[in-house]
Amino acid sequence: MSRKIRLLIVEDEKAIRGGLVDLFVFHGYAVDAADDGREGLRLALSGRYDLILLDVMLPGVNGFDICARIREQDREQPVIMLTAKSGDEDVIQGLSLGADDYVAKPFSVTQLVLRVQAVLRRSRIGTQGESRIRLGDAVELDCLNLSGRCGDSEHAFTRREMELLQYLHANAERPVSRDELLTRVWGYAKNLDLETRTVDIHIARLRRKIEPDAAHPRYLVTVRGAGYRLLVE
């Protein structure tokens, strides 16, 4: 018998937490839940979960701090953050800390399940891209070890960030649209009616790591009306 996929839900609102547990148990997952940040952090760092659903506003330790601690220990752990609003500040902070995606409350349970399935699917598939990527003379990326350098600066990358760079590198001859990246890197179904800024925020985070001047990109450029392109010099 195959092992059940295991989720951790960290949510302090009892009704939402109970509803999410029931939802994912119904879909065949093994689910643990925590109602405060300290217990959520302890469980999240145990390494037992295939994906963590993490609320932002929690008693004890907030979701942002939990996400940061997770990324210090494991750059591959899939994390989806639940935000009380889809305002730029919460979304940008969560994704900048290394979350794979976010879902704003109130959310559609159908969309939430689809996002969880997509993130899990990509985490199991992994990538078959280049193991090392060079951009000009200053940038070298070690895709297997999720690390890289830009000039004299060393950076760590999440698995999602490196998958994004690998896909853009494999398609460097053309711009790649946001929808294509959501499908091929995040694993979302084609034509899914999905409102998310996760691609743009991941791009901005990558520019701060691989560009000599993130405000004036040299390698990871925007092609107006078409998407993003990685320029390999």
Summary of the structure (lengths in Angstrom):
residues: 233
radius of gyration: 17.7
end to end distance: 49.6
largest distance: 54.0
contacts: 724
relative contact order: 0.11
helix: 39%
strand: 21%
